Amino acid sequence: MSEPTSTPSSSPAPDAEVVDLCRDLLRIDTSNFGDGSGPGERQAAEYVAEQLAEVGLETTVFESEPGRTSVVTRIEGTDPTRTDALLMHGHLDVVPADAADWTHDPFSGELADGCLWGRGAVDMKDMDAMILSVVRDRIRTGRLPARPLILAFLADEEAGGLLGAHWGVDHHPDLFAGATEAVSEVGGFSLTVRDDRRLYLIETAQKGIDWMRLTVDGRAGHGSMVSSENAVTELAEAVARLGRHEWPVRLTPTVQAFLDAVGEEFGVTLDPEDPEQMLKTLGNVGRIVGATMRNTTNPTMLKAGYKHNVIPGRAEAYVDGRYLPGHEHEFAATLDEILGPNVKRESLVHDIAVQTEFGGSLVDAMSTALLAEDPGARTVPYCLSGGTDAKSFSTLGIRNFGFVPLRLPPDLDFAGMFHGVDERVPVDSLRFGARVLDRFIDLA
């Protein structure tokens, strides 16, 4: 149990440190290449542990493999009747970035044009910094939470979390004991309707993940001969069928609720026969939402052969598959039908779809905290097309939400920031988020 030792001061300032903390984290290269070749998260984890220790919090630091480091701390609540802990978690790793493609070096933490630039600025060192800034200020000012608070800064999310959240849940479940609800990334950001109205998208669902390898075995032979069992030909035909398959629209409860709210705010009518028409009103955010209206399968890599005049005996393809909550069986059956009997399908990374209701006291706390900072705010649920560490924590019975509150400029291509070139977060949005999170903790 953490025992904060800092002397309380009188002036809460939850957003005072958030820019400096985020900049420090952006300057630490934690690129995750997914093959164990990156620098790991140790340096960033040690930085986080130091920031927490400075205000008297005890931390548990664990490694799944050398350098793959995570940090967890717990703050006991002041209300003895509240045993239900709130988990706030973020990941420390980032996807790789090529500096030659960027306006500012992706690991410089450059402050320019009102934004903090760098790999991880929105995915998700911004939230890591918000949590640190808010918690450090609350302890310094003696404002401990009413309910227990668990903070986790995790490794390996960008490669599926096997060396981070998954590993922690499997090997250190005691660190998350008592947690009933959690907040983390890819939610809470604003979508401008008009000058006095913004929707804040709260992530309440995620598609499942099925990263698969497709294999066809044929007959090897000389490239000059007639071949009726060519593995490359068989695989190429199957991959083409899969890549061109039009998955049917399936509106889950989360997506339906989101579209209903969008229709009401933008004054457009949902066409049940063509619900994607509504996405045109959403601009860049429509790309995120559009992928949550159906299952998806995107071929991403091909591998076969070793010489121009040799027909290989085997050909492989790699596919990024995502399925909607409640539609995993339909997804698998359709895959087998499309691929046919000669294609072997193997899941290399498989993770569950998750979904929770948009309601309850925690959702009310999000809405109230946002309204206090933005009177034009309205919270709405949405489904994430990707995946986060929430999948791991859901196996512990924890109810998960995406809530990184950011009031964004209307013209910012926020969807393009995720894994994109010139990733950046507006400084005003960072400070806004820290203030909202501070209020949220009081209400949660």
ChimeraX attribute file (.defattr): number of C-alpha atoms within 10 A of each C-alpha:
attribute: neighborCount
match mode: 1-to-1
recipient: residues
	/A:1	10
	/A:2	13
	/A:3	13
	/A:4	20
	/A:5	14
	/A:6	15
	/A:7	10
	/A:8	14
	/A:9	13
	/A:10	8
	/A:11	10
	/A:12	17
	/A:13	17
	/A:14	26
	/A:15	24
	/A:16	15
	/A:17	18
	/A:18	25
	/A:19	24
	/A:20	14
	/A:21	21
	/A:22	28
	/A:23	22
	/A:24	17
	/A:25	28
	/A:26	28
	/A:27	18
	/A:28	20
	/A:29	24
	/A:30	27
	/A:31	22
	/A:32	23
	/A:33	17
	/A:34	14
	/A:35	7
	/A:36	13
	/A:37	9
	/A:38	17
	/A:39	16
	/A:40	24
	/A:41	28
	/A:42	23
	/A:43	18
	/A:44	24
	/A:45	27
	/A:46	15
	/A:47	16
	/A:48	23
	/A:49	21
	/A:50	15
	/A:51	17
	/A:52	22
	/A:53	17
	/A:54	14
	/A:55	19
	/A:56	17
	/A:57	22
	/A:58	19
	/A:59	19
	/A:60	12
	/A:61	17
	/A:62	22
	/A:63	18
	/A:64	18
	/A:65	11
	/A:66	10
	/A:67	17
	/A:68	25
	/A:69	25
	/A:70	29
	/A:71	26
	/A:72	22
	/A:73	22
	/A:74	22
	/A:75	23
	/A:76	21
	/A:77	17
	/A:78	13
	/A:79	12
	/A:80	10
	/A:81	9
	/A:82	12
	/A:83	17
	/A:84	15
	/A:85	24
	/A:86	26
	/A:87	24
	/A:88	22
	/A:89	23
	/A:90	27
	/A:91	29
	/A:92	36
	/A:93	34
	/A:94	26
	/A:95	21
	/A:96	19
	/A:97	21
	/A:98	10
	/A:99	16
	/A:100	10
	/A:101	11
	/A:102	15
	/A:103	13
	/A:104	19
	/A:105	18
	/A:106	26
	/A:107	21
	/A:108	19
	/A:109	25
	/A:110	18
	/A:111	17
	/A:112	12
	/A:113	9
	/A:114	12
	/A:115	19
	/A:116	25
	/A:117	29
	/A:118	31
	/A:119	35
	/A:120	34
	/A:121	29
	/A:122	26
	/A:123	25
	/A:124	22
	/A:125	26
	/A:126	30
	/A:127	30
	/A:128	30
	/A:129	27
	/A:130	29
	/A:131	27
	/A:132	22
	/A:133	28
	/A:134	26
	/A:135	27
	/A:136	24
	/A:137	23
	/A:138	22
	/A:139	24
	/A:140	22
	/A:141	18
	/A:142	17
	/A:143	15
	/A:144	20
	/A:145	21
	/A:146	20
	/A:147	22
	/A:148	21
	/A:149	25
	/A:150	21
	/A:151	23
	/A:152	27
	/A:153	26
	/A:154	30
	/A:155	37
	/A:156	31
	/A:157	23
	/A:158	23
	/A:159	19
	/A:160	21
	/A:161	21
	/A:162	19
	/A:163	19
	/A:164	30
	/A:165	29
	/A:166	24
	/A:167	20
	/A:168	26
	/A:169	18
	/A:170	14
	/A:171	12
	/A:172	13
	/A:173	13
	/A:174	10
	/A:175	17
	/A:176	23
	/A:177	14
	/A:178	18
	/A:179	21
	/A:180	18
	/A:181	19
	/A:182	23
	/A:183	22
	/A:184	24
	/A:185	28
	/A:186	25
	/A:187	22
	/A:188	27
	/A:189	24
	/A:190	24
	/A:191	24
	/A:192	19
	/A:193	16
	/A:194	12
	/A:195	8
	/A:196	10
	/A:197	16
	/A:198	22
	/A:199	22
	/A:200	28
	/A:201	23
	/A:202	29
	/A:203	27
	/A:204	24
	/A:205	31
	/A:206	28
	/A:207	30
	/A:208	25
	/A:209	23
	/A:210	22
	/A:211	20
	/A:212	19
	/A:213	20
	/A:214	20
	/A:215	22
	/A:216	24
	/A:217	19
	/A:218	21
	/A:219	13
	/A:220	16
	/A:221	16
	/A:222	12
	/A:223	13
	/A:224	9
	/A:225	10
	/A:226	9
	/A:227	15
	/A:228	10
	/A:229	16
	/A:230	20
	/A:231	25
	/A:232	24
	/A:233	15
	/A:234	20
	/A:235	26
	/A:236	16
	/A:237	12
	/A:238	19
	/A:239	24
	/A:240	13
	/A:241	13
	/A:242	21
	/A:243	15
	/A:244	11
	/A:245	15
	/A:246	12
	/A:247	14
	/A:248	10
	/A:249	17
	/A:250	15
	/A:251	16
	/A:252	19
	/A:253	18
	/A:254	23
	/A:255	21
	/A:256	18
	/A:257	16
	/A:258	20
	/A:259	24
	/A:260	14
	/A:261	17
	/A:262	21
	/A:263	15
	/A:264	12
	/A:265	15
	/A:266	13
	/A:267	10
	/A:268	14
	/A:269	14
	/A:270	18
	/A:271	10
	/A:272	10
	/A:273	8
	/A:274	9
	/A:275	16
	/A:276	18
	/A:277	15
	/A:278	18
	/A:279	18
	/A:280	12
	/A:281	16
	/A:282	16
	/A:283	13
	/A:284	17
	/A:285	17
	/A:286	17
	/A:287	15
	/A:288	18
	/A:289	19
	/A:290	19
	/A:291	20
	/A:292	28
	/A:293	22
	/A:294	20
	/A:295	23
	/A:296	23
	/A:297	22
	/A:298	16
	/A:299	19
	/A:300	11
	/A:301	11
	/A:302	16
	/A:303	12
	/A:304	17
	/A:305	16
	/A:306	9
	/A:307	9
	/A:308	9
	/A:309	12
	/A:310	14
	/A:311	24
	/A:312	21
	/A:313	17
	/A:314	18
	/A:315	23
	/A:316	22
	/A:317	21
	/A:318	21
	/A:319	23
	/A:320	16
	/A:321	21
	/A:322	28
	/A:323	28
	/A:324	29
	/A:325	21
	/A:326	14
	/A:327	16
	/A:328	19
	/A:329	10
	/A:330	12
	/A:331	20
	/A:332	13
	/A:333	10
	/A:334	14
	/A:335	16
	/A:336	13
	/A:337	10
	/A:338	15
	/A:339	20
	/A:340	11
	/A:341	10
	/A:342	14
	/A:343	21
	/A:344	15
	/A:345	20
	/A:346	14
	/A:347	15
	/A:348	11
	/A:349	15
	/A:350	15
	/A:351	17
	/A:352	19
	/A:353	24
	/A:354	22
	/A:355	24
	/A:356	16
	/A:357	14
	/A:358	20
	/A:359	10
	/A:360	8
	/A:361	10
	/A:362	19
	/A:363	20
	/A:364	16
	/A:365	18
	/A:366	23
	/A:367	21
	/A:368	20
	/A:369	23
	/A:370	27
	/A:371	15
	/A:372	13
	/A:373	15
	/A:374	17
	/A:375	12
	/A:376	17
	/A:377	22
	/A:378	19
	/A:379	23
	/A:380	22
	/A:381	29
	/A:382	27
	/A:383	31
	/A:384	27
	/A:385	24
	/A:386	17
	/A:387	23
	/A:388	22
	/A:389	24
	/A:390	26
	/A:391	24
	/A:392	22
	/A:393	23
	/A:394	20
	/A:395	14
	/A:396	16
	/A:397	12
	/A:398	20
	/A:399	21
	/A:400	25
	/A:401	28
	/A:402	25
	/A:403	25
	/A:404	30
	/A:405	29
	/A:406	26
	/A:407	25
	/A:408	21
	/A:409	14
	/A:410	15
	/A:411	10
	/A:412	13
	/A:413	14
	/A:414	20
	/A:415	16
	/A:416	15
	/A:417	18
	/A:418	19
	/A:419	17
	/A:420	15
	/A:421	19
	/A:422	21
	/A:423	25
	/A:424	28
	/A:425	25
	/A:426	23
	/A:427	20
	/A:428	17
	/A:429	20
	/A:430	28
	/A:431	22
	/A:432	22
	/A:433	29
	/A:434	30
	/A:435	23
	/A:436	27
	/A:437	28
	/A:438	23
	/A:439	20
	/A:440	19
	/A:441	21
	/A:442	14
	/A:443	17
	/A:444	19
